[in-house]
Amino acid sequence: MWFLWIGCAAVETTTDVPPSSCPPTEAPTVVFGTGGNDVDPLAEGTAVDLVTGPQGGHHIEIGLLMTGFDTEERLTAVLTAEVDGTPVGGAQPYLEPFCDASTDELLSRNLYLIFDAFPADVDGQTATVAVLVSDARGATAAASLNLSIRDMTEDVP
């Protein structure tokens, strides 16, 4: 008869924790970025695709590059889009960014800014997109950017 003994080895622990990257600061920042897996800063006037989402709505996909927020709890964001001063879209996602230790930036990717307008009404238009990000301690940062909207919804079968 064979027996297998499984045991736990003692593991030495230490209270010396290296300083974390992406620490909270007095003046957090936020910048719009591309929306895929790579979050690169978006330039003023960049063309972005308005696409049909899985539930039939229309959105642009964006990312956010941030510094200085306390990420012990989720961040909140308010995203808006306007064309000629008329609201055409928005979203209020919770953010759980990850820290890019090489740049000390918090990255939040694959965010959908939902458009309420018909795609044909905003195709080729310049939309002013804005974001306000807040953390649990009440620190905030805001950004806005003009983006050119391309209607890609016709490509969906």
N, C-alpha and C positions, 0 to 999 in steps of 0.2 A: 504494500500500500504506500502510495506516495502522498506527501503533504507539501504544500507550497506555503511558505511563510512570507507574508508581506508586511513590511514595517516602514516606519517613517524615520528618516534620518533628521537629526537636529540641524537646523539651518541658522547660521549666525546672522543676526539682523543688526542694523546700524541706524542711528538717528541722523547721520550726516546725509542730508539730501542735497544734491546739487541744485543751484538756482535754476528755476524753470525759465524756458524761453517764453516769449510773448507775455511779459508781465503787464498787469494793469498800470496805467499811468493817469496823470491828472487831465491830460488832453487827448482823448482817443481820436482816431481818424478813420475815415471810410472812403474808399474809391471804388467806382464801378469797374467790373472786370468781365471777361468773357465767361460764358456759362457752362462750358464743358468740364472735363476732368482737369484741364489746365486752366488756371485763372490768371489771365494776363490783363493788365490795365486796358480799358477801352479809351480811345481818343475821341475828342469832340467830333461829331459828324459821322462816326462810324456807321456803316449800314448793318442792320441786324435783321434776322429773318423772323417774320411773324408766321408761326406754324400752328397746325391743328393738334391739340393735345389728345390724350387717350380717352377723355370723356367728351370730346367734341367741341370744347372751348378753344380759344385762340390765345397764344401767349408768345412772349419773347423769353429766351433763356439767358439769364445773366448770372454773374458771380460778384462777390464782394471781397475786397482786400481791406483788412482792418488792422489797426494797432491800438493797444492800450486799453482794451475792454477786459473786464473781469469775467472770466468764463466759468467760474464756479457753478453758475446757474445759466440756463439758456438765455440768449440775447433775444430781444424783440426787434422787429423791423417793420416800418411802414413804407411801402413802395407805391409810387404814383406815376402816372403817365398822362401828359396833356398834349394836345395838338391845338395850336393857336389859342391857348388859354382854356380850352374845353377839356374836361376830364375824359379820358378814353380808356383808362385801365388802372388797376391797382392790385395790391396783395398785402397781407399782414402775416408773413411767416415768422415762426420761431427759428432761431439760428443756433446751430451747434457747430461752430467753426472748428477747424483743426489748425494747429500751430505749425507753420513752416519754420523750423528751427534755423534754416539757412538764411532766412530774411527777417525773422522775428515778426512775421505777418500772420494774422489769423485769416484763414481762407474759408469762405462759404461758397459752395458751388451748386450748380444745377437748380437755381431759383427760378420760378416761373412768375413773370409779371403778366397777369391775366388782362386781356383786352376785352372791354365791353363793346367796343365799336365793331362794325362790320369790316372785315379785312379790306374790301375794295375802297372803303372810306379813308383808310389810313395808309394805303399803299403809296409809296413815294413821298409821304409826308415826313416832316421833321417832328419828332416827339421829344418833349422835355421830360426826362425821367428823373425822379428824385427819390432819395431814401433818407430815412431817419432811423438810426440804430440806437438802442438803449440797453444798458445792462442793469442788473439787480440793484446796484448801488446808486443808480440814477444818472450815471455818466452817459452822455449822448454825443453823437457826431452825425453830420448831415453832408450830403453831396447831391449835385444835380449835373446832368449832362444832356446835350442834344444828340439824338440818334436818328438816323434815317431808317424808316421802316420799309422792309420789302415783304410783300405778300407772297408767301410760299404755300398758302393753303390750297391752291389749285392743283398742286402736285400730289395731293392726297387722294387715293382712289375712293 
